[in-house]
Amino acid sequence: MPLLPVLLLLGAVILVNGWTDAPNAIATPVAAGTLSFHTAVLLAAGCNLLGVAGTAAVSDAVARTLFSIADFGPFALTALTAALAATVIWAVAAWRFGIPTSESHALTAGLTGAALALGAEHLRLAPLLWVGWGLILSLALGATLGRLFTRLLPSGGERSYRRGQVAGAALTSFLHGAQDGQKFLGVLALALALDGSGFSTPAWAAWGCASLMALGTLLGGRRIIDTVGRKMVLLTPRTGFAADLGCAAALAVCTLWGLPVSTTHAKTAAILGAGSSPDGKVAGSLGLAWLLTFPGCGVIAFLLVKCLLP
């Protein structure tokens, strides 16, 4: 199988990620009325771009974790085609219903399902467990820090908190780019490693990834913002700022440790920790979607590999 279909699908996943995952970073200032939807989207697009390109220049720890999840051998292009296609299918379906699933989570599931379709020996358990640990830690840190910052921040000063939300959205968008851009660079390295040369990405890859993610963000994600920022919990400028701080801190810690984590998971957990009067039905639907993502994307990728292999 030629490399071009894999590159096109990877570009589609990056675009969809900017479209469906990045809106979580700006959900709180939009929900609180601090920023208009269009202004927040432009802010997120620019900060996503800086996050991808800036982090790629100083660290590739997250990218190397994704790169090491599977050894596809001579079937790398077929397996990656299946994993990426499964990720796109799942993400678009979730967006259709306004459910903020994680492309990071879906991508890991797709890689796992594709590897298992080739044989269990193609899957490396240690980095997969590292990803699972990141998932648990991001949820726990997001919820705990969101609640902690809510308690620490003094009441009043609504104007200051609204300004803080702008900075919080910018920082969260930057860290989203740092996290998810690294994951996609790791997948690109898998596609380019057919000759056994090991981990490497071309110099243009970070900027190409950043640009596609920014373009995806500009396409918007209003449905997801409504679900996370308005329907799930009651947020004020103060609690929204606390959620931004909690999410940003969780993402920063996990990125420094080289843990691939999801902005969707960290931000949603931080909002639930910081907000009040959570809607159990909405939160439950999100939890169910997250639980179904791994087996769902894994099965889709598994079946696609079986269909694509001669």
PASEBA-1860 file (N, C-alpha, C; in nm, 3 decimals):
! residues 310
1> MPLLPVLL> 0.085/-0.120/0.000/0.000/0.000/0.000/0.089/0.125/0.000 ~ 0.060/0.223/-0.086/0.143/0.344/-0.091/0.126/0.431/0.033 ~ 0.221/0.522/0.053/0.222/0.608/0.171/0.116/0.718/0.163 ~ 0.081/0.763/0.043/-0.009/0.878/0.026/-0.142/0.863/0.100 ~ -0.213/0.749/0.090/-0.340/0.738/0.164/-0.323/0.756/0.315 ~ -0.212/0.707/0.370/-0.188/0.722/0.514/-0.168/0.869/0.549 ~ -0.091/0.941/0.466/-0.068/1.083/0.492/-0.198/1.163/0.482 ~ -0.282/1.128/0.384/-0.410/1.198/0.368/-0.502/1.170/0.488
9> LLGAVILV> -0.505/1.045/0.532/-0.588/1.012/0.648/-0.535/1.077/0.775 ~ -0.403/1.081/0.790/-0.345/1.149/0.906/-0.382/1.296/0.905 ~ -0.376/1.358/0.788/-0.417/1.497/0.776/-0.563/1.515/0.815 ~ -0.648/1.419/0.774/-0.790/1.426/0.809/-0.811/1.414/0.959 ~ -0.735/1.324/1.025/-0.747/1.309/1.170/-0.704/1.437/1.242 ~ -0.595/1.497/1.196/-0.547/1.622/1.257/-0.652/1.732/1.240 ~ -0.710/1.741/1.121/-0.813/1.841/1.094/-0.934/1.819/1.185 ~ -0.978/1.694/1.194/-1.094/1.662/1.279/-1.062/1.688/1.425
17> NGWTDAPN> -0.938/1.662/1.466/-0.899/1.689/1.604/-0.912/1.837/1.636 ~ -0.864/1.922/1.546/-0.878/2.065/1.567/-1.024/2.109/1.568 ~ -1.105/2.037/1.496/-1.247/2.068/1.481/-1.328/2.023/1.602 ~ -1.298/1.902/1.654/-1.382/1.844/1.758/-1.320/1.840/1.896 ~ -1.187/1.842/1.907/-1.122/1.830/2.037/-1.079/1.966/2.092 ~ -1.023/2.049/2.005/-0.977/2.181/2.049/-1.088/2.268/2.109 ~ -1.216/2.257/2.065/-1.320/2.341/2.127/-1.332/2.324/2.277 ~ -1.290/2.209/2.331/-1.296/2.191/2.476/-1.210/2.294/2.549
25> AIATPVAA> -1.101/2.337/2.484/-1.010/2.432/2.547/-1.074/2.569/2.566 ~ -1.172/2.602/2.483/-1.233/2.735/2.487/-1.378/2.731/2.537 ~ -1.421/2.616/2.588/-1.561/2.600/2.626/-1.602/2.695/2.738 ~ -1.514/2.713/2.838/-1.555/2.792/2.955/-1.568/2.941/2.926 ~ -1.474/3.008/2.856/-1.495/3.150/2.830/-1.611/3.178/2.735 ~ -1.640/3.085/2.644/-1.754/3.104/2.555/-1.884/3.086/2.633 ~ -1.889/2.983/2.718/-2.009/2.957/2.797/-2.038/3.072/2.894 ~ -1.931/3.134/2.948/-1.949/3.244/3.043/-1.973/3.378/2.974
33> GTLSFHTA> -1.963/3.380/2.842/-1.983/3.504/2.769/-1.863/3.595/2.769 ~ -1.748/3.544/2.812/-1.627/3.625/2.815/-1.575/3.652/2.675 ~ -1.581/3.551/2.590/-1.538/3.563/2.450/-1.652/3.519/2.359 ~ -1.662/3.584/2.245/-1.755/3.534/2.145/-1.701/3.404/2.088 ~ -1.787/3.324/2.030/-1.745/3.197/1.974/-1.635/3.217/1.870 ~ -1.652/3.311/1.780/-1.556/3.329/1.671/-1.421/3.381/1.723 ~ -1.425/3.473/1.819/-1.300/3.522/1.876/-1.225/3.411/1.948 ~ -1.299/3.328/2.023/-1.237/3.218/2.096/-1.176/3.115/1.999
41> VLLAAGCN> -1.243/3.090/1.889/-1.193/2.995/1.790/-1.062/3.045/1.729 ~ -1.056/3.173/1.698/-0.932/3.230/1.644/-0.819/3.221/1.745 ~ -0.849/3.249/1.873/-0.749/3.237/1.979/-0.698/3.094/1.989 ~ -0.791/2.998/1.988/-0.752/2.857/2.000/-0.669/2.812/1.882 ~ -0.706/2.856/1.762/-0.631/2.815/1.643/-0.486/2.861/1.651 ~ -0.467/2.987/1.688/-0.331/3.039/1.697/-0.249/2.971/1.805 ~ -0.311/2.946/1.921/-0.238/2.884/2.032/-0.213/2.736/2.006 ~ -0.305/2.668/1.938/-0.279/2.530/1.897/-0.155/2.522/1.809
49> LLGVAGTA> -0.146/2.613/1.714/-0.033/2.615/1.622/0.098/2.634/1.698 ~ 0.099/2.730/1.790/0.220/2.754/1.869/0.253/2.635/1.958 ~ 0.151/2.568/2.011/0.174/2.454/2.098/0.238/2.337/2.026 ~ 0.188/2.307/1.905/0.246/2.196/1.828/0.391/2.226/1.793 ~ 0.411/2.342/1.729/0.544/2.375/1.678/0.644/2.399/1.791 ~ 0.600/2.467/1.896/0.691/2.499/2.006/0.736/2.376/2.082 ~ 0.642/2.286/2.112/0.678/2.166/2.188/0.764/2.072/2.106 ~ 0.735/2.061/1.976/0.814/1.973/1.890/0.960/2.015/1.887
57> AVSDAVAR> 0.987/2.143/1.911/1.125/2.192/1.906/1.206/2.156/2.030 ~ 1.137/2.121/2.140/1.211/2.098/2.266/1.192/1.958/2.323 ~ 1.086/1.886/2.285/1.062/1.754/2.343/0.979/1.669/2.248 ~ 1.013/1.540/2.239/0.934/1.447/2.158/0.890/1.326/2.240 ~ 0.880/1.343/2.373/0.851/1.231/2.463/0.714/1.170/2.434 ~ 0.611/1.253/2.415/0.477/1.202/2.388/0.474/1.132/2.252 ~ 0.540/1.190/2.152/0.543/1.131/2.019/0.609/0.993/2.023 ~ 0.716/0.979/2.101/0.786/0.851/2.109/0.700/0.744/2.179
65> TLFSIADF> 0.616/0.786/2.274/0.527/0.690/2.338/0.429/0.632/2.238 ~ 0.366/0.718/2.155/0.274/0.669/2.052/0.348/0.582/1.950 ~ 0.467/0.622/1.915/0.547/0.549/1.816/0.576/0.406/1.863 ~ 0.590/0.389/1.994/0.633/0.259/2.047/0.518/0.166/2.082 ~ 0.392/0.208/2.063/0.278/0.124/2.102/0.272/-0.006/2.021 ~ 0.306/0.001/1.893/0.293/-0.117/1.807/0.411/-0.128/1.713 ~ 0.441/-0.251/1.675/0.540/-0.279/1.572/0.467/-0.350/1.458 ~ 0.429/-0.275/1.357/0.347/-0.329/1.249/0.428/-0.402/1.143
73> GPFALTAL> 0.559/-0.386/1.147/0.644/-0.453/1.049/0.611/-0.410/0.907 ~ 0.609/-0.506/0.813/0.583/-0.471/0.672/0.438/-0.430/0.646 ~ 0.351/-0.446/0.746/0.209/-0.412/0.728/0.176/-0.274/0.786 ~ 0.277/-0.192/0.808/0.258/-0.064/0.878/0.158/0.026/0.806 ~ 0.169/0.039/0.676/0.081/0.131/0.605/-0.064/0.083/0.609 ~ -0.086/-0.047/0.594/-0.221/-0.102/0.602/-0.279/-0.080/0.742 ~ -0.199/-0.111/0.845/-0.247/-0.096/0.982/-0.276/0.050/1.017 ~ -0.189/0.140/0.974/-0.211/0.282/1.003/-0.332/0.336/0.927
81> TAALAATV> -0.352/0.290/0.804/-0.471/0.330/0.729/-0.598/0.292/0.806 ~ -0.601/0.169/0.857/-0.717/0.122/0.932/-0.735/0.201/1.062 ~ -0.625/0.224/1.136/-0.634/0.295/1.264/-0.682/0.438/1.244 ~ -0.629/0.506/1.144/-0.666/0.645/1.119/-0.809/0.656/1.068 ~ -0.849/0.564/0.981/-0.986/0.566/0.930/-1.086/0.543/1.043 ~ -1.055/0.452/1.134/-1.142/0.426/1.248/-1.155/0.551/1.336 ~ -1.045/0.622/1.354/-1.046/0.744/1.435/-1.135/0.851/1.374 ~ -1.125/0.870/1.243/-1.208/0.970/1.174/-1.356/0.932/1.184
89> IWAVAAWR> -1.387/0.806/1.159/-1.527/0.761/1.164/-1.587/0.787/1.301 ~ -1.513/0.751/1.406/-1.563/0.768/1.543/-1.579/0.915/1.579 ~ -1.481/0.997/1.542/-1.484/1.138/1.580/-1.599/1.212/1.513 ~ -1.621/1.186/1.386/-1.728/1.255/1.313/-1.864/1.212/1.366 ~ -1.879/1.083/1.398/-2.005/1.036/1.455/-2.032/1.103/1.590 ~ -1.928/1.115/1.673/-1.944/1.180/1.804/-1.979/1.327/1.788 ~ -1.912/1.395/1.693/-1.941/1.537/1.670/-2.087/1.555/1.629 ~ -2.137/1.462/1.548/-2.275/1.472/1.498/-2.374/1.481/1.614
97> FGIPTSES> -2.341/1.415/1.726/-2.430/1.415/1.842/-2.382/1.510/1.952 ~ -2.278/1.591/1.921/-2.230/1.690/2.017/-2.160/1.629/2.137 ~ -2.101/1.511/2.121/-2.034/1.442/2.231/-1.884/1.463/2.218 ~ -1.818/1.522/2.318/-1.675/1.550/2.308/-1.588/1.429/2.339 ~ -1.577/1.338/2.245/-1.485/1.226/2.263/-1.343/1.272/2.229 ~ -1.248/1.187/2.261/-1.108/1.223/2.243/-1.048/1.151/2.124 ~ -0.992/1.228/2.030/-0.922/1.165/1.917/-0.795/1.094/1.966 ~ -0.736/1.142/2.073/-0.618/1.076/2.130/-0.654/0.935/2.177
105> HALTAGLT> -0.764/0.926/2.250/-0.816/0.799/2.298/-0.852/0.709/2.180 ~ -0.920/0.768/2.081/-0.962/0.691/1.964/-0.842/0.643/1.883 ~ -0.742/0.728/1.870/-0.623/0.692/1.793/-0.549/0.576/1.859 ~ -0.534/0.581/1.991/-0.469/0.472/2.063/-0.548/0.342/2.045 ~ -0.681/0.352/2.052/-0.766/0.234/2.031/-0.750/0.180/1.890 ~ -0.744/0.270/1.791/-0.727/0.226/1.653/-0.594/0.155/1.632 ~ -0.486/0.208/1.688/-0.355/0.144/1.677/-0.355/0.008/1.745 ~ -0.424/-0.002/1.859/-0.430/-0.129/1.931/-0.508/-0.232/1.852
113> GAALALGA> -0.625/-0.193/1.800/-0.706/-0.286/1.721/-0.635/-0.333/1.595 ~ -0.564/-0.240/1.529/-0.491/-0.277/1.408/-0.378/-0.374/1.440 ~ -0.308/-0.350/1.551/-0.199/-0.440/1.590/-0.252/-0.579/1.623 ~ -0.364/-0.586/1.695/-0.421/-0.717/1.730/-0.469/-0.792/1.607 ~ -0.514/-0.720/1.505/-0.557/-0.786/1.382/-0.441/-0.855/1.313 ~ -0.320/-0.802/1.331/-0.200/-0.864/1.274/-0.146/-0.974/1.362 ~ -0.180/-0.972/1.491/-0.130/-1.070/1.586/-0.086/-1.001/1.713 ~ -0.112/-1.063/1.828/-0.083/-1.000/1.956/0.063/-0.962/1.973
121> EHLRLAPL> 0.152/-1.032/1.901/0.296/-1.003/1.914/0.332/-0.866/1.857 ~ 0.242/-0.805/1.779/0.269/-0.674/1.721/0.238/-0.560/1.819 ~ 0.172/-0.592/1.931/0.134/-0.490/2.029/0.233/-0.490/2.144 ~ 0.277/-0.370/2.183/0.369/-0.355/2.295/0.292/-0.308/2.417 ~ 0.291/-0.391/2.520/0.205/-0.366/2.635/0.250/-0.249/2.721 ~ 0.380/-0.233/2.741/0.430/-0.131/2.834/0.387/0.011/2.794 ~ 0.409/0.055/2.668/0.363/0.190/2.632/0.211/0.203/2.632 ~ 0.140/0.093/2.604/-0.006/0.099/2.609/-0.053/0.122/2.752
129> LWVGWGLI> 0.011/0.057/2.848/-0.022/0.079/2.989/0.013/0.221/3.031 ~ 0.120/0.276/2.974/0.160/0.414/3.002/0.051/0.511/2.956 ~ -0.009/0.481/2.841/-0.120/0.564/2.791/-0.240/0.551/2.885 ~ -0.268/0.427/2.930/-0.379/0.407/3.022/-0.359/0.481/3.154 ~ -0.236/0.481/3.203/-0.205/0.555/3.324/-0.228/0.704/3.302 ~ -0.191/0.755/3.185/-0.213/0.895/3.154/-0.361/0.930/3.154 ~ -0.445/0.840/3.102/-0.589/0.862/3.101/-0.643/0.877/3.243 ~ -0.604/0.785/3.329/-0.651/0.788/3.469/-0.601/0.914/3.540
137> LSLALGAT> -0.472/0.945/3.520/-0.413/1.059/3.589/-0.474/1.191/3.543 ~ -0.499/1.204/3.412/-0.556/1.330/3.361/-0.696/1.354/3.417 ~ -0.776/1.249/3.428/-0.910/1.264/3.485/-0.903/1.301/3.633 ~ -0.816/1.230/3.706/-0.806/1.256/3.850/-0.749/1.395/3.878 ~ -0.644/1.432/3.805/-0.584/1.564/3.825/-0.681/1.675/3.783 ~ -0.748/1.658/3.669/-0.840/1.762/3.622/-0.949/1.790/3.724 ~ -1.014/1.683/3.773/-1.123/1.700/3.869/-1.073/1.756/4.002 ~ -0.962/1.703/4.051/-0.909/1.747/4.181/-0.863/1.892/4.176
145> LGRLFTRL> -0.788/1.927/4.070/-0.735/2.063/4.062/-0.845/2.164/4.030 ~ -0.944/2.124/3.950/-1.057/2.213/3.924/-1.129/2.249/4.053 ~ -1.153/2.150/4.140/-1.219/2.175/4.269/-1.129/2.256/4.362 ~ -0.999/2.222/4.361/-0.905/2.292/4.449/-0.897/2.440/4.415 ~ -0.884/2.473/4.286/-0.875/2.613/4.247/-1.005/2.688/4.277 ~ -1.118/2.620/4.267/-1.246/2.684/4.302/-1.247/2.725/4.448 ~ -1.190/2.641/4.533/-1.187/2.673/4.676/-1.085/2.782/4.707 ~ -0.976/2.785/4.632/-0.869/2.880/4.660/-0.899/3.020/4.607
153> LPSGGERS> -0.970/3.029/4.496/-0.996/3.159/4.435/-1.100/3.236/4.517 ~ -1.075/3.360/4.550/-1.171/3.437/4.630/-1.295/3.474/4.549 ~ -1.405/3.494/4.619/-1.528/3.535/4.553/-1.517/3.680/4.507 ~ -1.605/3.716/4.413/-1.602/3.852/4.359/-1.499/3.867/4.250 ~ -1.478/3.990/4.209/-1.378/4.016/4.106/-1.412/3.953/3.972 ~ -1.540/3.961/3.935/-1.584/3.894/3.813/-1.508/3.942/3.690 ~ -1.480/4.071/3.682/-1.409/4.125/3.565/-1.269/4.063/3.555 ~ -1.202/4.048/3.668/-1.068/3.988/3.667/-1.073/3.843/3.623
161> YRRGQVAG> -1.175/3.771/3.667/-1.187/3.630/3.629/-1.219/3.616/3.480 ~ -1.294/3.709/3.427/-1.322/3.704/3.283/-1.192/3.724/3.204 ~ -1.110/3.816/3.249/-0.980/3.835/3.183/-0.893/3.711/3.199 ~ -0.900/3.652/3.318/-0.822/3.532/3.343/-0.865/3.416/3.254 ~ -0.994/3.411/3.222/-1.043/3.304/3.135/-0.982/3.312/2.995 ~ -0.957/3.433/2.949/-0.894/3.448/2.817/-0.753/3.387/2.820 ~ -0.678/3.421/2.926/-0.544/3.363/2.940/-0.551/3.212/2.960 ~ -0.650/3.167/3.037/-0.666/3.023/3.060/-0.698/2.948/2.933
169> AALTSFLH> -0.785/3.006/2.849/-0.820/2.942/2.722/-0.699/2.936/2.630 ~ -0.620/3.044/2.629/-0.499/3.047/2.545/-0.400/2.940/2.591 ~ -0.380/2.928/2.722/-0.285/2.830/2.775/-0.334/2.687/2.749 ~ -0.462/2.663/2.771/-0.516/2.529/2.747/-0.507/2.492/2.599 ~ -0.532/2.588/2.510/-0.520/2.561/2.367/-0.375/2.531/2.329 ~ -0.282/2.605/2.387/-0.140/2.580/2.362/-0.103/2.438/2.405 ~ -0.148/2.397/2.524/-0.115/2.264/2.575/-0.187/2.155/2.497 ~ -0.307/2.185/2.446/-0.375/2.089/2.359/-0.291/2.064/2.234
177> GAQDGQKF> -0.239/2.172/2.175/-0.151/2.156/2.060/-0.026/2.079/2.094 ~ 0.031/2.107/2.211/0.152/2.038/2.254/0.128/1.889/2.270 ~ 0.014/1.853/2.326/-0.018/1.711/2.347/-0.056/1.641/2.217 ~ -0.158/1.691/2.150/-0.212/1.617/2.035/-0.122/1.627/1.913 ~ -0.054/1.738/1.897/0.041/1.749/1.787/0.151/1.645/1.798 ~ 0.199/1.622/1.922/0.301/1.521/1.945/0.251/1.381/1.908 ~ 0.126/1.352/1.939/0.072/1.219/1.907/0.071/1.196/1.756 ~ 0.031/1.299/1.683/0.024/1.282/1.538/0.163/1.272/1.476
185> LGVLALAL> 0.259/1.340/1.535/0.397/1.326/1.488/0.448/1.184/1.514 ~ 0.404/1.124/1.625/0.440/0.986/1.653/0.384/0.891/1.550 ~ 0.260/0.913/1.507/0.199/0.830/1.403/0.271/0.849/1.270 ~ 0.306/0.972/1.239/0.381/0.998/1.116/0.515/0.924/1.118 ~ 0.581/0.923/1.234/0.708/0.851/1.245/0.689/0.702/1.221 ~ 0.576/0.647/1.266/0.546/0.506/1.239/0.535/0.480/1.090 ~ 0.470/0.572/1.019/0.452/0.556/0.875/0.584/0.565/0.800 ~ 0.677/0.644/0.852/0.804/0.667/0.783/0.913/0.567/0.823
193> ALDGSGFS> 0.881/0.476/0.916/0.983/0.387/0.970/0.984/0.250/0.903 ~ 0.933/0.241/0.781/0.926/0.112/0.713/1.064/0.053/0.686 ~ 1.164/0.138/0.674/1.299/0.089/0.645/1.376/0.050/0.771 ~ 1.305/0.053/0.886/1.370/0.017/1.011/1.461/0.124/1.067 ~ 1.446/0.247/1.020/1.535/0.355/1.062/1.504/0.408/1.200 ~ 1.391/0.369/1.259/1.356/0.416/1.392/1.281/0.548/1.388 ~ 1.267/0.609/1.506/1.186/0.730/1.519/1.253/0.849/1.450 ~ 1.180/0.913/1.361/1.225/1.038/1.300/1.108/1.103/1.229
201> TPAWAAWG> 1.107/1.235/1.228/1.005/1.310/1.154/1.074/1.421/1.076 ~ 1.025/1.455/0.957/1.087/1.563/0.879/1.067/1.699/0.946 ~ 1.152/1.793/0.910/1.151/1.925/0.974/1.019/1.998/0.954 ~ 0.952/1.973/0.840/0.828/2.046/0.810/0.707/1.989/0.883 ~ 0.722/1.869/0.944/0.606/1.797/0.996/0.533/1.874/1.106 ~ 0.608/1.934/1.198/0.544/2.004/1.310/0.459/2.121/1.261 ~ 0.512/2.199/1.167/0.436/2.313/1.116/0.318/2.269/1.031 ~ 0.336/2.161/0.955/0.224/2.108/0.877/0.112/2.060/0.967
209> CASLMALG> 0.148/1.987/1.073/0.050/1.940/1.170/-0.018/2.058/1.240 ~ 0.060/2.156/1.281/0.006/2.273/1.350/-0.093/2.349/1.262 ~ -0.060/2.364/1.136/-0.146/2.439/1.044/-0.278/2.367/1.022 ~ -0.273/2.235/1.005/-0.396/2.158/0.985/-0.484/2.163/1.110 ~ -0.422/2.154/1.228/-0.499/2.159/1.352/-0.564/2.297/1.368 ~ -0.490/2.402/1.337/-0.545/2.537/1.346/-0.661/2.554/1.249 ~ -0.647/2.500/1.128/-0.756/2.509/1.029/-0.879/2.435/1.079 ~ -0.858/2.318/1.139/-0.971/2.243/1.193/-1.042/2.321/1.302
217> TLLGGRRI> -0.965/2.387/1.388/-1.025/2.467/1.495/-1.109/2.581/1.437 ~ -1.061/2.640/1.329/-1.135/2.749/1.267/-1.270/2.704/1.210 ~ -1.283/2.574/1.181/-1.411/2.523/1.133/-1.516/2.524/1.245 ~ -1.467/2.531/1.370/-1.560/2.547/1.482/-1.604/2.417/1.543 ~ -1.663/2.427/1.660/-1.714/2.310/1.731/-1.820/2.353/1.830 ~ -1.915/2.432/1.781/-2.013/2.494/1.871/-2.095/2.392/1.950 ~ -2.129/2.279/1.886/-2.209/2.179/1.956/-2.136/2.125/2.078 ~ -2.008/2.101/2.062/-1.930/2.047/2.172/-1.914/2.150/2.284
225> IDTVGRKM> -1.894/2.276/2.246/-1.884/2.382/2.346/-2.015/2.392/2.426 ~ -2.129/2.381/2.358/-2.257/2.386/2.427/-2.271/2.271/2.527 ~ -2.227/2.151/2.487/-2.239/2.036/2.576/-2.151/2.052/2.698 ~ -2.024/2.085/2.676/-1.928/2.091/2.786/-1.946/2.214/2.872 ~ -1.964/2.330/2.809/-1.963/2.455/2.883/-2.097/2.501/2.935 ~ -2.207/2.451/2.875/-2.338/2.502/2.914/-2.431/2.395/2.970 ~ -2.436/2.279/2.906/-2.536/2.179/2.944/-2.493/2.094/3.062 ~ -2.364/2.072/3.077/-2.317/1.974/3.176/-2.320/2.027/3.318
233> VLLTPRTG> -2.271/2.151/3.338/-2.267/2.211/3.472/-2.299/2.360/3.462 ~ -2.325/2.418/3.579/-2.343/2.563/3.588/-2.208/2.627/3.618 ~ -2.161/2.715/3.527/-2.031/2.780/3.543/-2.047/2.930/3.557 ~ -1.965/2.989/3.642/-1.952/3.134/3.653/-1.812/3.171/3.604 ~ -1.782/3.300/3.584/-1.644/3.335/3.545/-1.540/3.282/3.643 ~ -1.572/3.280/3.773/-1.477/3.230/3.872/-1.456/3.079/3.858 ~ -1.564/3.002/3.853/-1.548/2.857/3.842/-1.497/2.816/3.704 ~ -1.531/2.896/3.603/-1.476/2.867/3.470/-1.326/2.887/3.466
241> FAADLGCA> -1.279/2.993/3.533/-1.134/3.017/3.542/-1.066/2.907/3.621 ~ -1.131/2.861/3.728/-1.076/2.750/3.807/-1.063/2.624/3.722 ~ -1.163/2.598/3.638/-1.158/2.481/3.550/-1.045/2.495/3.449 ~ -1.025/2.616/3.395/-0.915/2.639/3.301/-0.780/2.612/3.366 ~ -0.764/2.663/3.489/-0.637/2.642/3.560/-0.615/2.494/3.591 ~ -0.721/2.426/3.633/-0.708/2.284/3.665/-0.672/2.201/3.544 ~ -0.737/2.228/3.432/-0.708/2.155/3.309/-0.566/2.183/3.261 ~ -0.526/2.310/3.260/-0.393/2.347/3.213/-0.284/2.282/3.298
249> AALAVCTL> -0.304/2.282/3.431/-0.205/2.221/3.519/-0.194/2.071/3.495 ~ -0.309/2.005/3.476/-0.308/1.861/3.451/-0.237/1.829/3.319 ~ -0.266/1.906/3.215/-0.202/1.883/3.085/-0.052/1.908/3.092 ~ -0.013/2.013/3.164/0.129/2.045/3.174/0.206/1.934/3.244 ~ 0.152/1.883/3.354/0.219/1.775/3.427/0.234/1.652/3.339 ~ 0.126/1.613/3.272/0.130/1.492/3.190/0.221/1.508/3.069 ~ 0.224/1.626/3.010/0.311/1.650/2.895/0.458/1.641/2.936 ~ 0.492/1.699/3.050/0.631/1.694/3.098/0.675/1.550/3.129
257> WGLPVSTT> 0.580/1.467/3.170/0.611/1.327/3.197/0.609/1.240/3.070 ~ 0.572/1.299/2.957/0.565/1.220/2.834/0.443/1.131/2.827 ~ 0.338/1.164/2.903/0.215/1.085/2.903/0.119/1.137/2.797 ~ 0.079/1.055/2.701/-0.022/1.099/2.604/-0.159/1.104/2.672 ~ -0.217/1.222/2.685/-0.347/1.236/2.750/-0.439/1.320/2.661 ~ -0.563/1.327/2.702/-0.666/1.394/2.624/-0.708/1.526/2.686 ~ -0.707/1.631/2.605/-0.761/1.760/2.651/-0.908/1.747/2.686 ~ -0.982/1.669/2.608/-1.124/1.647/2.635/-1.145/1.591/2.774
265> HAKTAAIL> -1.070/1.487/2.809/-1.086/1.425/2.940/-1.045/1.521/3.052 ~ -0.929/1.585/3.037/-0.881/1.674/3.142/-0.974/1.793/3.162 ~ -1.022/1.852/3.052/-1.107/1.972/3.064/-1.245/1.936/3.119 ~ -1.302/1.827/3.072/-1.433/1.787/3.123/-1.426/1.755/3.271 ~ -1.321/1.684/3.313/-1.305/1.652/3.454/-1.287/1.779/3.537 ~ -1.209/1.875/3.485/-1.187/2.000/3.557/-1.316/2.080/3.570 ~ -1.397/2.080/3.466/-1.525/2.151/3.471/-1.619/2.087/3.573 ~ -1.623/1.953/3.574/-1.707/1.884/3.672/-1.658/1.911/3.814
273> GAGSSPDG> -1.525/1.921/3.831/-1.470/1.949/3.963/-1.498/2.091/4.009 ~ -1.496/2.186/3.913/-1.511/2.327/3.949/-1.655/2.374/3.952 ~ -1.740/2.316/3.869/-1.876/2.366/3.852/-1.972/2.318/3.960 ~ -2.094/2.359/3.946/-2.199/2.320/4.041/-2.320/2.270/3.964 ~ -2.406/2.196/4.034/-2.529/2.141/3.978/-2.505/2.066/3.847 ~ -2.419/1.963/3.850/-2.394/1.888/3.727/-2.518/1.815/3.679 ~ -2.534/1.809/3.549/-2.644/1.735/3.487/-2.600/1.589/3.474 ~ -2.657/1.503/3.555/-2.617/1.364/3.555/-2.638/1.295/3.422
281> KVAGSLGL> -2.743/1.334/3.350/-2.772/1.270/3.222/-2.663/1.304/3.120 ~ -2.623/1.432/3.115/-2.519/1.473/3.021/-2.385/1.411/3.058 ~ -2.350/1.418/3.186/-2.223/1.360/3.230/-2.221/1.209/3.205 ~ -2.335/1.144/3.226/-2.343/1.001/3.203/-2.324/0.965/3.056 ~ -2.381/1.047/2.967/-2.366/1.020/2.823/-2.221/1.037/2.780 ~ -2.151/1.135/2.840/-2.009/1.153/2.809/-1.928/1.033/2.857 ~ -1.956/0.990/2.980/-1.885/0.876/3.035/-1.907/0.750/2.952 ~ -2.029/0.730/2.908/-2.059/0.612/2.825/-1.984/0.619/2.693
289> AWLLTFPG> -1.981/0.738/2.632/-1.910/0.753/2.505/-1.761/0.725/2.524 ~ -1.704/0.770/2.635/-1.562/0.745/2.661/-1.536/0.595/2.680 ~ -1.627/0.528/2.752/-1.610/0.385/2.774/-1.619/0.306/2.643 ~ -1.704/0.354/2.552/-1.723/0.283/2.426/-1.615/0.315/2.323 ~ -1.542/0.426/2.344/-1.444/0.468/2.243/-1.337/0.363/2.219 ~ -1.279/0.310/2.325/-1.168/0.217/2.306/-1.213/0.089/2.236 ~ -1.314/0.020/2.287/-1.357/-0.100/2.215/-1.416/-0.069/2.078 ~ -1.489/0.043/2.067/-1.551/0.078/1.939/-1.449/0.104/1.830
297> CGVIAFLL> -1.354/0.193/1.857/-1.251/0.223/1.758/-1.160/0.104/1.734 ~ -1.132/0.030/1.840/-1.047/-0.087/1.825/-1.109/-0.190/1.732 ~ -1.237/-0.215/1.748/-1.305/-0.314/1.663/-1.311/-0.265/1.518 ~ -1.340/-0.136/1.498/-1.345/-0.083/1.362/-1.209/-0.100/1.293 ~ -1.101/-0.064/1.363/-0.968/-0.078/1.305/-0.933/-0.224/1.279 ~ -0.969/-0.311/1.372/-0.944/-0.455/1.357/-1.010/-0.507/1.229 ~ -1.137/-0.473/1.211/-1.211/-0.521/1.094/-1.157/-0.461/0.964 ~ -1.116/-0.334/0.969/-1.060/-0.271/0.848/-0.929/-0.338/0.806
305> VKCLLP> -0.845/-0.372/0.903/-0.721/-0.442/0.869/-0.752/-0.575/0.802 ~ -0.848/-0.650/0.857/-0.884/-0.779/0.799/-0.938/-0.763/0.657 ~ -1.009/-0.653/0.633/-1.062/-0.628/0.499/-0.953/-0.584/0.402 ~ -0.856/-0.509/0.450/-0.753/-0.453/0.361/-0.642/-0.553/0.327 ~ -0.615/-0.646/0.420/-0.508/-0.742/0.393/-0.554/-0.844/0.290 ~ -0.464/-0.882/0.198/-0.502/-0.980/0.096/-0.528/-1.118/0.158
END
